[in-house]
């Protein structure tokens, strides 16, 4: 079940836990909490446990994904797709012109998912990621 986070104080530790298991430079609980003024978060729950999350912020009529993460033992179950679709639905409801994200050039499963949901490669960011250093593809879905 996908839910919009309404109590970030409560959800921040779950989001930070997922960050630690998904990303080389994870956000801390405090970073998650401090982003709450500008970022909307959605969580994926399985049997009462938060197993994934997605975040995005808007600037005027533009949407930018912060992160999408799913715990390793819950991947390949459609959770990432459901979270991304929730971000798309939210973007449409807010009448955004587009939703954009960065993804590691080596992350073929994520690239394939985003492509299947209508995102197009619009550019690259050289050395965007560290640990390991890697370029990012900029992918955008226009509405």
Secondary structure, 3 states (H helix, E strand, C coil): CEEECCCHHHHHHHHHHHHHHHCCCCCCHHHHHHHCCCEEEEEEEECCEEEEEEEEEEECCEEEEEEEEECHHHCCCCHHHHHHHHHHHHHHHCCCCEEEEEEECCCHHHHHHHHHCCCEEEEEEEEEECCCCEEEEEEEEEC
